[in-house]
Amino acid sequence: MTATLAQPVSPEVAVPVRRGRVAAVSRWWPAALVVIWVILIVFPQVLARQNPYTIHPAQALLPPSAAHWFGTDEAGRDVFARCVYGIRYSVGISVAVVFIAAAIGSVLGGLAGLGNKLADNLVMRTTDVFLAFPYMILAIAIAAAEGPGLTTVLIALTAVWWPSYARLVRGQILALRELPFVEGARAVNTPLRQIFVRHMLPHLAPQLYARIAIDIGYAILALTGLSFLGLGAQPPTPELGAIIADARNYTLQAWWYATLPGLFILAAVVSAIVIGNRLERAAGGTPA
């Protein structure tokens, strides 16, 4: 018997196979990021075995170790546990801010795009007032007027986030309303609400999803920034921005205290932007 020698794979065959594997990975790993962050938000105890509120004064400012992966803070609390539980506040509230703002902006943008001239002018002039100020300055002013707290930050960020969605939806509707299927629906006296929900919203949804995902990253930065300034989460709530604010007095003594929560914020923001870019490419028909 003669042994059959394995034939080498030609480069022409190997390259498409390799590209197919890369495409499959790039298609699914943003979804894997979503699953990971959802698990961390809903089930933080999966990773964090220690109580983020328990105080151990004798273990204050311990460096990272096998017992405390991110070290401890000035009260002896496990920093890793506080970061994992803090994701629930930082990411969870940011998601709520963006979705509420997108809902409000979509409704008002739809009213401006499909309604009469008076409604259009009223909505657009209102958005001009909000957009005339830098969004963080306006959010700080609203939060300072209402008093510190996570609910206050939720209201403040929602108030400054909806105008951009109103303008986005209005602009898209002005383009869609000239298309034949919309003109046909209006010709048979279809109610404006039905035209918006049934005929226009499906065309707007892909762009809105991409914008929402990217905005979640910016909202995380805004929320943690407000908490850092003392306008958001209050002690002992383990929110990432508040943790870094508590750590600023120990930067030289305990480098891990502020650095590692900052890496959590960086990972969350980068993940949101990556997911948003993937959705944006899919909405635009560009392969990721």
C-alpha positions as CSV (number, residue, x, y, z in Angstrom):
1,M,0.0,0.0,0.0
2,T,1.2,3.4,-0.7
3,A,0.5,6.2,1.7
4,T,-1.5,9.1,0.4
5,L,0.3,12.4,1.1
6,A,-1.7,15.3,2.4
7,Q,-2.0,17.9,-0.3
8,P,-1.0,21.5,0.8
9,V,-3.9,24.0,0.8
10,S,-3.4,26.6,-1.9
11,P,-3.3,30.2,-0.9
12,E,-6.4,30.9,-3.1
13,V,-8.4,28.5,-0.9
14,A,-6.8,29.5,2.4
15,V,-7.5,33.2,2.1
16,P,-11.3,33.0,1.7
17,V,-11.5,30.5,4.6
18,R,-9.5,32.9,6.8
19,R,-11.6,35.8,5.7
20,G,-14.8,33.9,6.5
21,R,-13.5,33.1,10.0
22,V,-12.6,36.7,10.6
23,A,-16.0,37.9,9.3
24,A,-17.8,35.4,11.6
25,V,-15.8,36.6,14.6
26,S,-16.5,40.3,13.8
27,R,-20.2,39.5,13.4
28,W,-20.7,37.8,16.7
29,W,-18.2,39.4,19.2
30,P,-20.2,42.7,19.6
31,A,-23.2,40.5,20.6
32,A,-20.9,38.7,23.1
33,L,-20.0,42.1,24.6
34,V,-23.7,42.9,25.1
35,V,-24.2,39.5,26.8
36,I,-21.2,40.1,29.1
37,W,-22.4,43.6,30.2
38,V,-25.9,42.4,30.7
39,I,-24.7,39.6,33.0
40,L,-22.5,42.0,35.0
41,I,-25.5,44.4,35.4
42,V,-28.1,41.8,36.3
43,F,-25.9,39.3,38.1
44,P,-22.9,41.1,39.7
45,Q,-22.6,38.4,42.3
46,V,-21.3,36.0,39.6
47,L,-17.9,37.8,39.7
48,A,-18.0,39.7,42.9
49,R,-18.1,37.4,45.8
50,Q,-17.5,40.0,48.5
51,N,-20.0,42.5,49.8
52,P,-19.3,46.0,48.3
53,Y,-20.6,47.7,51.4
54,T,-18.8,45.7,54.2
55,I,-16.2,47.8,56.0
56,H,-12.9,46.3,57.3
57,P,-10.8,49.1,58.8
58,A,-7.9,46.8,59.4
59,Q,-7.7,46.0,55.7
60,A,-7.6,49.6,54.4
61,L,-5.8,50.4,51.2
62,L,-4.4,46.9,50.6
63,P,-2.8,46.5,47.1
64,P,-4.2,44.1,44.6
65,S,-3.8,40.4,45.6
66,A,-5.5,37.1,45.2
67,A,-7.9,38.0,48.0
68,H,-8.7,41.4,46.6
69,W,-8.1,41.6,42.9
70,F,-8.4,45.4,42.7
71,G,-7.2,46.0,46.2
72,T,-9.2,47.8,48.9
73,D,-10.3,51.3,49.6
74,E,-9.8,53.6,52.7
75,A,-12.5,51.7,54.5
76,G,-11.2,48.2,53.7
77,R,-14.0,47.5,51.1
78,D,-13.1,45.4,48.1
79,V,-12.6,47.7,45.1
80,F,-13.3,45.0,42.6
81,A,-16.7,44.2,44.2
82,R,-17.6,47.9,44.3
83,C,-16.6,48.3,40.6
84,V,-18.7,45.3,39.5
85,Y,-21.7,46.4,41.5
86,G,-21.0,50.0,40.4
87,I,-21.6,48.9,36.7
88,R,-25.2,48.4,37.6
89,Y,-25.5,52.1,38.3
90,S,-23.1,53.6,35.8
91,V,-24.2,51.5,32.8
92,G,-27.7,50.8,33.8
93,I,-28.7,54.5,34.4
94,S,-26.8,55.5,31.2
95,V,-28.9,53.0,29.2
96,A,-32.1,54.4,30.8
97,V,-31.1,58.0,30.0
98,V,-30.4,57.3,26.3
99,F,-33.6,55.2,25.8
100,I,-35.8,57.7,27.5
101,A,-34.2,60.6,25.6
102,A,-34.6,58.6,22.3
103,A,-38.2,58.0,23.0
104,I,-39.0,61.6,23.8
105,G,-36.9,62.9,20.9
106,S,-38.5,60.4,18.4
107,V,-42.0,61.5,19.4
108,L,-41.3,65.2,19.2
109,G,-39.2,64.8,16.1
110,G,-42.1,62.9,14.5
111,L,-44.5,65.6,15.5
112,A,-42.2,68.3,14.0
113,G,-41.7,66.3,10.7
114,L,-45.3,65.3,10.2
115,G,-47.2,68.0,11.9
116,N,-48.0,71.5,10.8
117,K,-45.7,74.5,10.6
118,L,-46.6,75.6,14.1
119,A,-45.6,72.3,15.7
120,D,-42.4,72.2,13.7
121,N,-41.4,75.7,14.7
122,L,-42.2,75.0,18.4
123,V,-40.3,71.8,18.6
124,M,-37.3,73.1,16.7
125,R,-37.0,76.4,18.6
126,T,-37.2,74.4,21.8
127,T,-34.3,72.2,20.7
128,D,-32.3,75.3,19.7
129,V,-32.6,76.6,23.3
130,F,-31.2,73.3,24.7
131,L,-28.5,72.9,22.1
132,A,-27.4,76.5,22.6
133,F,-25.6,75.4,25.8
134,P,-22.8,72.8,26.1
135,Y,-24.6,69.7,27.3
136,M,-22.4,69.0,30.3
137,I,-22.7,72.6,31.5
138,L,-26.5,72.4,31.2
139,A,-26.6,69.0,32.9
140,I,-24.5,70.3,35.8
141,A,-26.8,73.3,36.2
142,I,-29.9,71.2,36.3
143,A,-28.4,68.6,38.7
144,A,-27.1,71.4,41.0
145,A,-30.5,73.0,41.0
146,E,-32.3,69.8,41.9
147,G,-29.8,68.5,44.4
148,P,-27.4,65.5,44.2
149,G,-28.6,62.0,43.5
150,L,-28.9,59.4,40.8
151,T,-32.5,60.3,40.1
152,T,-31.4,63.9,39.6
153,V,-28.7,62.9,37.2
154,L,-31.1,60.7,35.2
155,I,-33.4,63.7,34.8
156,A,-30.6,66.1,34.0
157,L,-29.0,64.0,31.3
158,T,-32.3,63.1,29.8
159,A,-33.2,66.7,29.5
160,V,-30.0,67.5,27.6
161,W,-30.0,64.4,25.4
162,W,-33.4,64.4,23.8
163,P,-33.0,67.4,21.4
164,S,-30.4,65.6,19.3
165,Y,-32.8,62.7,18.7
166,A,-35.6,65.1,17.8
167,R,-33.5,66.7,15.2
168,L,-32.3,63.4,13.9
169,V,-35.8,62.0,13.5
170,R,-37.2,65.2,12.0
171,G,-34.5,65.2,9.4
172,Q,-35.1,61.6,8.4
173,I,-38.9,62.1,8.3
174,L,-38.5,65.2,6.0
175,A,-36.7,62.9,3.6
176,L,-39.1,60.0,4.0
177,R,-42.3,62.0,3.6
178,E,-41.5,62.6,-0.1
179,L,-41.3,58.9,-0.9
180,P,-44.2,57.3,-2.8
181,F,-45.3,54.9,0.0
182,V,-45.7,57.8,2.5
183,E,-47.5,60.0,-0.1
184,G,-49.8,57.1,-0.8
185,A,-50.7,56.7,2.9
186,R,-51.4,60.4,3.3
187,A,-53.5,60.4,0.1
188,V,-55.9,57.9,1.7
189,N,-56.1,59.9,4.9
190,T,-54.1,57.5,7.0
191,P,-53.7,59.1,10.5
192,L,-50.3,60.7,11.1
193,R,-49.6,58.5,14.1
194,Q,-50.1,55.4,12.0
195,I,-47.9,56.7,9.2
196,F,-45.1,57.4,11.7
197,V,-45.4,54.1,13.6
198,R,-46.1,51.7,10.7
199,H,-44.4,53.3,7.7
200,M,-41.6,55.5,8.9
201,L,-40.3,54.1,12.2
202,P,-39.1,50.8,10.6
203,H,-36.9,52.8,8.3
204,L,-35.6,55.0,11.2
205,A,-35.0,52.1,13.6
206,P,-31.6,50.9,12.3
207,Q,-30.1,54.4,12.5
208,L,-31.7,55.0,15.9
209,Y,-30.2,51.7,17.3
210,A,-26.7,52.6,16.2
211,R,-27.0,56.2,17.6
212,I,-28.4,54.8,20.9
213,A,-25.5,52.4,21.3
214,I,-22.9,55.0,20.7
215,D,-24.7,57.5,22.9
216,I,-24.7,55.1,25.8
217,G,-20.9,55.4,25.8
218,Y,-21.1,59.2,26.0
219,A,-23.8,58.9,28.7
220,I,-21.5,56.7,30.8
221,L,-18.8,59.4,30.7
222,A,-21.3,62.1,31.5
223,L,-22.9,60.2,34.4
224,T,-19.6,59.2,36.0
225,G,-18.4,62.8,35.5
226,L,-21.4,64.2,37.4
227,S,-20.9,61.6,40.1
228,F,-17.2,62.6,40.3
229,L,-18.3,66.2,40.9
230,G,-20.6,65.1,43.7
231,L,-23.8,65.6,41.9
232,G,-24.6,61.9,41.2
233,A,-24.3,58.8,43.5
234,Q,-23.8,59.5,47.1
235,P,-21.9,57.4,49.6
236,P,-21.9,54.5,50.2
237,T,-23.4,53.8,46.7
238,P,-20.7,52.0,44.6
239,E,-20.9,54.0,41.4
240,L,-17.7,54.2,39.3
241,G,-17.5,58.0,39.2
242,A,-18.1,58.3,42.9
243,I,-15.4,55.6,43.5
244,I,-12.8,57.6,41.6
245,A,-13.9,60.8,43.4
246,D,-13.2,59.0,46.8
247,A,-9.9,57.8,45.4
248,R,-8.4,61.1,44.4
249,N,-7.0,61.8,47.9
250,Y,-5.1,58.5,47.8
251,T,-3.7,58.6,44.2
252,L,0.0,58.5,45.3
253,Q,-0.6,56.2,48.2
254,A,-2.9,53.7,46.4
255,W,-2.6,53.9,42.6
256,W,-5.0,51.0,42.1
257,Y,-7.9,52.7,43.9
258,A,-8.6,55.2,41.0
259,T,-6.9,53.5,38.1
260,L,-8.8,50.2,38.0
261,P,-12.3,51.7,38.3
262,G,-11.2,54.0,35.4
263,L,-10.4,50.9,33.4
264,F,-13.9,49.7,33.9
265,I,-15.3,53.0,32.6
266,L,-12.9,52.8,29.6
267,A,-14.0,49.2,28.8
268,A,-17.7,50.1,29.1
269,V,-17.4,53.2,26.8
270,V,-15.3,51.4,24.2
271,S,-17.7,48.5,24.2
272,A,-20.7,50.8,23.6
273,I,-18.8,52.6,20.7
274,V,-17.8,49.3,19.1
275,I,-21.4,48.0,19.3
276,G,-22.7,51.3,17.9
277,N,-20.2,51.2,15.0
278,R,-21.2,47.7,14.2
279,L,-24.9,48.6,14.1
280,E,-24.1,51.7,12.1
281,R,-22.3,49.7,9.4
282,A,-25.1,47.2,9.3
283,A,-27.7,50.0,9.0
284,G,-25.7,51.6,6.2
285,G,-25.3,48.3,4.3
286,T,-21.5,48.3,4.8
287,P,-20.1,44.9,5.8
288,A,-18.4,44.9,9.2
